[in-house]
Amino acid sequence: MALLAVENLEVYYGHVYAVKKVSFEVREGEIITLLGANGAGKSTILKAVSGLLPVRSGTVAMEGRNLRGIGAHDVVRLGLAHAPEGRRIFATLTVEENLNLGGYVRRERQGVRDSKRQVFELFPRLAERRRQLAGTLSGGEQQMLCIGRALMADPKILLLDEPSLGLAPLLIRDIFRTVREINRRGVTILLVEQNARLALKLAHRGMILETGRLVLSGAAGDLLNDEQVKKAYLGEKERAKNPGSPQSVNGCSG
């Protein structure tokens, strides 16, 4: 049984048909990345899976249990956490208070303390700034806090939406190394990411969306070497024309 199974998912934004009969599975221990241009429906899928958007039709199941109609807070209780695009940290609360809120669904105090210790191991900078107001953190530190807050729920599967958005290249690589370590520690990850090349190097499998439809999926290494993917999402065509130009990536939020 897949840890997460999405079948014929349809989602609307008002009258806009945003996600069109998308089906996929995420197996335990995997990192799966969703790629596509701006507006392709990637973030919409994450929000629908985590209960933040209503599903028009289709099923979203975790370990065989249908999540449709379950509130977002109860989805967290079942072991699915969402680190959203834009971070959405509580700016007027401290780093530690933000983390405590991430563990609000858990009753075992020792488990919450253990999770916080693990978050501080993954992100030592958060430990240094635990009493600092979250709104005064740098963009990279806020992204660390966003991921750390989601991990406080002790999830089986973590939805990560654009973790590299707005960050400097060195910070992006640090974040991606930490995501790999989170996965190594047993958390399955569904990743939406604008940097298609780094996402495919990190992931086990990838899926590509175009205007709400799933058009291509496969092993991440195969997608990295696919000529269509190279031209559309990895900037290969542009670099071939101008070898001195910086790498372009056509994936963005959606």
Secondary structure per residue as TSV (DSSP state, phi and psi in degrees):
chain	resnum	aa	ss	phi	psi
A	1	M	-	360.0	134.3
A	2	A	-	-68.8	148.0
A	3	L	S	-65.6	-43.2
A	4	L	E	-130.3	128.9
A	5	A	E	-128.9	122.8
A	6	V	E	-115.4	127.5
A	7	E	E	-134.3	123.3
A	8	N	E	50.0	44.5
A	9	L	E	-71.4	128.5
A	10	E	E	-127.3	129.5
A	11	V	E	-135.5	137.9
A	12	Y	E	-116.7	144.5
A	13	Y	E	-105.9	98.9
A	14	G	T	62.8	-118.8
A	15	H	T	-96.4	1.3
A	16	V	E	-86.5	125.0
A	17	Y	E	-81.5	95.8
A	18	A	E	-90.0	-36.6
A	19	V	E	-129.5	125.8
A	20	K	E	-119.6	92.1
A	21	K	E	52.5	54.3
A	22	V	E	-89.1	133.7
A	23	S	E	-131.1	136.5
A	24	F	E	-166.7	165.2
A	25	E	E	-127.6	149.7
A	26	V	E	-123.5	119.8
A	27	R	-	-90.6	154.4
A	28	E	T	-57.2	132.5
A	29	G	T	90.8	-5.3
A	30	E	-	-86.0	159.2
A	31	I	E	-114.9	118.2
A	32	I	E	-114.2	133.7
A	33	T	E	-114.5	137.4
A	34	L	E	-102.6	122.4
A	35	L	E	-120.3	157.5
A	36	G	-	160.4	163.5
A	37	A	S	-71.7	171.9
A	38	N	T	-56.5	130.4
A	39	G	T	84.7	8.1
A	40	A	S	-73.2	-20.6
A	41	G	S	112.0	9.7
A	42	K	H	-64.8	-54.6
A	43	S	H	-65.2	-33.0
A	44	T	H	-60.9	-41.4
A	45	I	H	-62.1	-45.3
A	46	L	H	-60.5	-42.7
A	47	K	H	-65.6	-37.3
A	48	A	H	-67.7	-41.3
A	49	V	H	-63.1	-40.5
A	50	S	T	-87.2	2.1
A	51	G	T	88.2	9.2
A	52	L	S	-85.5	-15.8
A	53	L	S	-130.7	143.5
A	54	P	-	-72.3	145.9
A	55	V	-	-94.9	127.4
A	56	R	S	-74.0	-44.7
A	57	S	E	-158.5	168.1
A	58	G	E	97.0	-179.4
A	59	T	E	-128.3	148.1
A	60	V	E	-127.3	116.2
A	61	A	E	-126.6	139.0
A	62	M	E	-118.3	119.6
A	63	E	T	51.4	39.6
A	64	G	T	85.3	-5.9
A	65	R	E	-96.8	125.7
A	66	N	E	-68.4	126.6
A	67	L	-	-92.9	-7.3
A	68	R	T	-62.9	132.7
A	69	G	T	85.2	-4.0
A	70	I	-	-91.4	133.3
A	71	G	-	-62.6	153.4
A	72	A	H	-58.5	-36.3
A	73	H	H	-67.4	-32.7
A	74	D	H	-76.3	-29.4
A	75	V	H	-61.8	-39.6
A	76	V	H	-61.2	-42.1
A	77	R	H	-60.4	-30.2
A	78	L	T	-79.5	-7.7
A	79	G	T	110.4	20.7
A	80	L	E	-120.7	120.7
A	81	A	E	-118.8	151.4
A	82	H	E	-128.1	119.3
A	83	A	E	-99.8	101.6
A	84	P	-	-78.2	161.8
A	85	E	T	-61.5	139.8
A	86	G	T	85.4	-1.0
A	87	R	-	75.5	-48.2
A	88	R	-	53.6	38.9
A	89	I	-	-76.4	162.1
A	90	F	-	-90.2	101.8
A	91	A	T	-64.3	-31.8
A	92	T	T	-91.0	2.6
A	93	L	S	-105.0	158.5
A	94	T	B	-74.1	168.7
A	95	V	H	-56.0	-47.3
A	96	E	H	-66.6	-37.2
A	97	E	H	-64.8	-38.5
A	98	N	H	-60.8	-44.1
A	99	L	H	-64.6	-40.9
A	100	N	H	-60.0	-38.0
A	101	L	H	-65.6	-32.2
A	102	G	H	-64.0	-24.6
A	103	G	T	-99.8	18.7
A	104	Y	T	-64.9	-24.7
A	105	V	T	-81.7	-7.2
A	106	R	-	-98.9	141.1
A	107	R	-	-99.8	-23.4
A	108	E	-	-82.8	112.3
A	109	R	H	-65.3	-38.7
A	110	Q	H	-64.6	-38.4
A	111	G	H	-63.2	-39.1
A	112	V	H	-64.4	-42.9
A	113	R	H	-63.3	-40.6
A	114	D	H	-64.2	-41.4
A	115	S	H	-64.4	-39.8
A	116	K	H	-65.3	-39.8
A	117	R	H	-61.1	-42.0
A	118	Q	H	-66.2	-37.9
A	119	V	H	-62.3	-42.8
A	120	F	H	-67.7	-28.7
A	121	E	H	-68.7	-41.4
A	122	L	H	-69.9	-37.6
A	123	F	-	-128.2	78.3
A	124	P	H	-56.0	-28.1
A	125	R	H	-63.5	-33.3
A	126	L	H	-67.8	-36.0
A	127	A	H	-63.5	-39.9
A	128	E	H	-65.3	-28.7
A	129	R	T	-113.0	25.0
A	130	R	T	-60.0	-27.2
A	131	R	T	-101.6	5.9
A	132	Q	S	-85.9	144.2
A	133	L	B	-63.6	133.5
A	134	A	G	-61.9	-31.3
A	135	G	G	-67.6	-14.8
A	136	T	G	-95.0	-0.4
A	137	L	S	-75.4	158.6
A	138	S	-	-71.1	168.4
A	139	G	H	-59.1	-41.9
A	140	G	H	-65.4	-40.4
A	141	E	H	-67.3	-36.3
A	142	Q	H	-65.5	-36.2
A	143	Q	H	-67.0	-40.1
A	144	M	H	-58.6	-42.8
A	145	L	H	-66.0	-40.1
A	146	C	H	-59.4	-46.4
A	147	I	H	-68.2	-44.0
A	148	G	H	-61.1	-40.3
A	149	R	H	-62.0	-40.6
A	150	A	H	-65.3	-37.6
A	151	L	H	-68.2	-21.4
A	152	M	T	-63.5	-20.0
A	153	A	T	-80.3	-1.1
A	154	D	-	55.3	56.8
A	155	P	-	-76.7	153.4
A	156	K	S	-82.1	-35.0
A	157	I	E	-133.2	135.3
A	158	L	E	-115.4	125.1
A	159	L	E	-94.3	120.6
A	160	L	E	-114.9	119.8
A	161	D	E	-112.6	108.0
A	162	E	-	54.2	57.0
A	163	P	T	-65.7	-21.0
A	164	S	T	-93.6	-2.8
A	165	L	T	-59.0	121.4
A	166	G	T	80.2	8.2
A	167	L	-	-102.2	153.2
A	168	A	-	-69.6	154.2
A	169	P	H	-54.1	-41.1
A	170	L	H	-65.2	-38.7
A	171	L	H	-67.8	-37.4
A	172	I	H	-59.8	-44.9
A	173	R	H	-65.4	-36.1
A	174	D	H	-62.9	-44.9
A	175	I	H	-61.8	-43.3
A	176	F	H	-67.2	-36.9
A	177	R	H	-62.6	-38.8
A	178	T	H	-69.3	-38.4
A	179	V	H	-60.7	-40.9
A	180	R	H	-61.6	-41.0
A	181	E	H	-67.2	-38.8
A	182	I	H	-59.0	-43.4
A	183	N	H	-64.7	-40.8
A	184	R	H	-61.8	-29.4
A	185	R	T	-82.4	3.2
A	186	G	T	112.0	4.9
A	187	V	-	-96.5	124.5
A	188	T	E	-76.1	144.1
A	189	I	E	-131.9	131.5
A	190	L	E	-111.4	114.5
A	191	L	E	-114.6	128.2
A	192	V	E	-106.0	127.4
A	193	E	-	-150.1	135.5
A	194	Q	S	-75.0	-28.4
A	195	N	-	-87.5	89.9
A	196	A	H	-61.8	-39.7
A	197	R	H	-64.3	-49.4
A	198	L	H	-64.7	-38.4
A	199	A	H	-62.3	-42.9
A	200	L	H	-71.8	-28.9
A	201	K	H	-71.2	-28.8
A	202	L	H	-83.0	-38.8
A	203	A	-	-81.9	160.6
A	204	H	S	-84.2	-40.7
A	205	R	E	-136.9	157.1
A	206	G	E	-133.4	155.2
A	207	M	E	-136.0	140.1
A	208	I	E	-117.0	129.3
A	209	L	E	-108.1	142.9
A	210	E	E	-134.2	121.6
A	211	T	T	42.8	50.1
A	212	G	T	85.6	-1.3
A	213	R	E	-115.1	142.9
A	214	L	E	-81.5	115.7
A	215	V	E	-109.7	-17.5
A	216	L	E	-158.1	138.8
A	217	S	E	-150.3	158.0
A	218	G	E	165.8	-176.1
A	219	A	E	-60.1	141.0
A	220	A	H	-58.5	-40.8
A	221	G	H	-62.8	-37.7
A	222	D	H	-66.1	-40.6
A	223	L	H	-66.9	-35.5
A	224	L	H	-60.8	-31.1
A	225	N	T	-99.6	2.0
A	226	D	-	-77.9	127.3
A	227	E	H	-62.3	-38.4
A	228	Q	H	-63.3	-43.1
A	229	V	H	-67.0	-40.4
A	230	K	H	-58.7	-44.6
A	231	K	H	-71.7	-39.3
A	232	A	H	-85.1	-33.2
A	233	Y	H	-126.1	-16.6
A	234	L	S	-110.5	1.7
A	235	G	-	74.2	17.0
A	236	E	H	-64.5	-40.5
A	237	K	H	-62.9	-42.8
A	238	E	H	-66.4	-41.1
A	239	R	H	-68.8	-32.0
A	240	A	H	-64.9	-36.6
A	241	K	H	-71.9	-36.2
A	242	N	-	-138.0	85.3
A	243	P	T	-57.4	-23.5
A	244	G	T	-85.8	-4.4
A	245	S	S	-78.9	150.9
A	246	P	-	-67.8	158.3
A	247	Q	-	-61.2	133.2
A	248	S	-	-107.7	145.7
A	249	V	-	-129.3	126.1
A	250	N	-	-93.5	-1.7
A	251	G	-	-84.1	144.5
A	252	C	-	-150.3	-169.6
A	253	S	-	-71.2	154.0
A	254	G	-	-165.5	360.0
